[in-house]
Structure formats: structure tokens, C-alpha cells
Amino acid sequence: MSRVCSITGARVSTGRRIHRSGLAKKKGGVGRHVTKTVKRQFKPNLRDKRIWVPELGRYVRVRISARGLKTVNKNGAYKTLKEAGLI
């Protein structure tokens, strides 16, 4: 199963981490120097949830991020899932 939120569409994105070497000037060194950059991934905070939809009288299983869950709490389950095309 891919790491994609059903509501917000958040997915894994890529970025870089900067590697530095040396001792900071504040601590008596000659300063920190950038030696290289390394690829990394930013992963969404996903959860597998069963959301109760009162209008349908049943649970709906979704893979949802923490931000998507806050959206469901704010706007209501039926409206949010309907807009996402899950029901």
C-alpha cells in the first residue's frame, strides 16, 4: 500500500540533509563547514482508521494523515469523504 493520504493527498516527498563537520567558533573551533548533502525522505503521518459516518450508518476504512483527520473532525465525516471520492 502506498504512503498517500486519502483525504489530503499528502505523499512522500524528497529533500536533502546537510552534513557539516568541524567545531563551532563559539566552542573554540574554526567553524562548521558543509561537507556534503545527502538525500532524505519526508513521510506523511499516516494512520489506518475506521471512520464512523452517521449518514450512512456504517464505518469507512481510510488511510489518513493526522492533518486529514483534523479536517474530518472539523468539516464532518460525510462531507469530507464525499469530496475525496471515498463514498
Contacts in CASP RR format, 6 or more apart in sequence:
PFRMAT RR
TARGET T0000
AUTHOR 0000-0000-0000
METHOD contacts of the structure
MODEL  1
MSRVCSITGARVSTGRRIHRSGLAKKKGGVGRHVTKTVKRQFKPNLRDKR
IWVPELGRYVRVRISARGLKTVNKNGAYKTLKEAGLI
1 63 0 8 1.000
2 11 0 8 1.000
3 11 0 8 1.000
3 12 0 8 1.000
3 43 0 8 1.000
3 44 0 8 1.000
3 46 0 8 1.000
4 10 0 8 1.000
4 11 0 8 1.000
4 44 0 8 1.000
4 63 0 8 1.000
5 11 0 8 1.000
5 44 0 8 1.000
5 46 0 8 1.000
5 63 0 8 1.000
5 64 0 8 1.000
5 65 0 8 1.000
5 67 0 8 1.000
5 68 0 8 1.000
6 62 0 8 1.000
6 63 0 8 1.000
6 64 0 8 1.000
6 84 0 8 1.000
6 86 0 8 1.000
7 62 0 8 1.000
7 64 0 8 1.000
7 65 0 8 1.000
7 68 0 8 1.000
7 71 0 8 1.000
7 72 0 8 1.000
7 80 0 8 1.000
7 81 0 8 1.000
7 84 0 8 1.000
8 65 0 8 1.000
8 67 0 8 1.000
8 68 0 8 1.000
8 71 0 8 1.000
9 65 0 8 1.000
10 44 0 8 1.000
10 65 0 8 1.000
10 67 0 8 1.000
11 44 0 8 1.000
12 41 0 8 1.000
12 42 0 8 1.000
12 43 0 8 1.000
12 44 0 8 1.000
13 41 0 8 1.000
13 42 0 8 1.000
14 39 0 8 1.000
14 40 0 8 1.000
14 41 0 8 1.000
14 42 0 8 1.000
15 39 0 8 1.000
15 40 0 8 1.000
15 41 0 8 1.000
15 42 0 8 1.000
16 37 0 8 1.000
16 38 0 8 1.000
16 39 0 8 1.000
16 40 0 8 1.000
17 37 0 8 1.000
17 38 0 8 1.000
17 39 0 8 1.000
17 40 0 8 1.000
18 34 0 8 1.000
18 37 0 8 1.000
19 34 0 8 1.000
19 35 0 8 1.000
19 36 0 8 1.000
19 37 0 8 1.000
19 38 0 8 1.000
20 32 0 8 1.000
20 33 0 8 1.000
20 34 0 8 1.000
20 35 0 8 1.000
21 32 0 8 1.000
21 33 0 8 1.000
21 35 0 8 1.000
22 29 0 8 1.000
22 30 0 8 1.000
22 31 0 8 1.000
22 32 0 8 1.000
22 33 0 8 1.000
23 29 0 8 1.000
23 30 0 8 1.000
23 31 0 8 1.000
23 32 0 8 1.000
24 31 0 8 1.000
24 32 0 8 1.000
25 31 0 8 1.000
44 65 0 8 1.000
45 65 0 8 1.000
45 66 0 8 1.000
45 67 0 8 1.000
46 63 0 8 1.000
46 64 0 8 1.000
46 65 0 8 1.000
47 63 0 8 1.000
47 64 0 8 1.000
47 65 0 8 1.000
47 66 0 8 1.000
47 69 0 8 1.000
48 61 0 8 1.000
48 62 0 8 1.000
48 63 0 8 1.000
49 61 0 8 1.000
49 62 0 8 1.000
49 63 0 8 1.000
49 64 0 8 1.000
49 69 0 8 1.000
50 59 0 8 1.000
50 60 0 8 1.000
50 61 0 8 1.000
51 59 0 8 1.000
51 60 0 8 1.000
51 61 0 8 1.000
51 62 0 8 1.000
51 64 0 8 1.000
51 72 0 8 1.000
51 77 0 8 1.000
51 81 0 8 1.000
52 58 0 8 1.000
52 59 0 8 1.000
52 77 0 8 1.000
53 59 0 8 1.000
53 60 0 8 1.000
53 77 0 8 1.000
53 78 0 8 1.000
53 81 0 8 1.000
53 87 0 8 1.000
54 77 0 8 1.000
54 78 0 8 1.000
55 78 0 8 1.000
56 78 0 8 1.000
56 87 0 8 1.000
60 77 0 8 1.000
60 81 0 8 1.000
60 86 0 8 1.000
60 87 0 8 1.000
62 81 0 8 1.000
62 86 0 8 1.000
64 72 0 8 1.000
68 80 0 8 1.000
71 80 0 8 1.000
72 80 0 8 1.000
72 81 0 8 1.000
78 87 0 8 1.000
81 87 0 8 1.000
END
